[in-house]
Amino acid sequence: MIGIENNLWLSLPLPAILVDAHDGIVDINPAAEGFMNTSAKSLRGVPVWDHLNVDAPIEIAFARAREGNTTLSVNDVDVGTGARPPRQSNLQIAPYSGADQHMLILISPRQLVGRVTQGNAVKSAAKSAIGMAEMLTHEIKNPLAGITGAAQLVSMNLRGDDLELTDLIVAESRRIVRLLDQVEQFGNLSAPDLAPVNLHDVLDRARRSALVGFGAHMTIVEDYDPSLPLAYGDLDQLVQVILNLLKNAAQAADEAGGTIRLRSFYEHSYRLQRAPKQPTQIGIEPEPDPITAARPLPLQIEIIDDGPGIAPELLNDIFDPFVSGRENGTGLGLALVSKIISDHGGWITVTSVPSRTVIRLSLPIAPKNQTATAANSPTNKEPR
């Protein structure tokens, strides 16, 4: 590696490992030296799996990625070395164009993407709070209805500042009810009813709904790949996902409006592998789970807006419950989006700078044995 390529390699903030066709370490960057607590010189030629321990059956998927010259993503796994304890990380694995069958392993430790131990504790606390709120929702809504009704009755005989106070009581009570409704929606979401789905149908339904409602002040541009095959998902839940994302983009824009671009495309090399489920009892292997197995996610949907962007301190946690960048925001809309996409076996990513926020949904393709029947369904015709 020379010139600018060498400078990029040395400056890369994430640990990176280059391996040869036999999984021997060719080179590691300075960030990887720190992560593995050893020097690049001492590791050259050493088998990578002797020094990189991944809590997932990655070797077979790694070999297939090399053989197919495709990329591989492995998320939420513990990655350790012989010199330090495991650390929860995401892995990105891709062919290296500089040499035949060489592969580049990029490690994203959770500490480097803002998911420290405290953040995980906060996330767990948020989920516990949702569970508690689900149990108390009806009990909370009943007295709130009484408070709202009483405030409205009292307001009939008031004027001036006193009337403003009762109006505030009514408004805040209704806001709490809306929050509880969202908590119920988040907690009561059923498993997706998976079937072949035309993603352009999903996008068009959400777009039309947005333009006659919360997105009336926005310009929504379509940028569709007409050859996109059918996805495997729940049409109603996917429409809800797009609606939530469109609503967030519309609310982030100023009163003059803005532009939202809906883009669809096919990326054949995108694959995802999650960590397998842990056994519930010692000595008992968990049943195979097709959602967590290595699988391609070639169908890509991007929602791109030109709004102010997401604050950097929120970016890594934006899909967690109760995290919101808006005043009085509940932080449950994007959490619901993340839950639905995860239940579909898909993946969601976000990049954001001022004037450009991109949220990408990666989804699986429908099984071949189901697409033939679904292709003749009126709801799954390709858009004209």
Secondary structure, 3 states (H helix, E strand, C coil): CCHHHHHHHHHCCCCEEEECCCCEEEEECHHHHHHHCCCHHHHCCCEHHHCCEECCCHHHHHHHHHHHCCCEEEEEEEEEECCEEEEEEEEEEEECCCCCCCEEEEEEEHHHHCCCHHHHHHHHHHHHHHHHHHHHHHHHHHHHHHHHHHHHHHHCCCCHHHHHHHHHHHHHHHHHHHHHHHHHHHHCCCCCCCEEECHHHHHHHHHHHHHCCCCCCCEEEEECCCCCCCEEECHHHHHHHHHHHHHHHHHHCCCCCCEEEEEEEECCCCEEEECCCCCCCCCCCCCCCCCCCCEECCEEEEEEECCCCCCHHHHCCCCCCCCCCCCCCCCCHHHHHHHHHHHCCCEEEEEEECCEEEEEEEECECCHHHHHHHCCCHHHCCCC
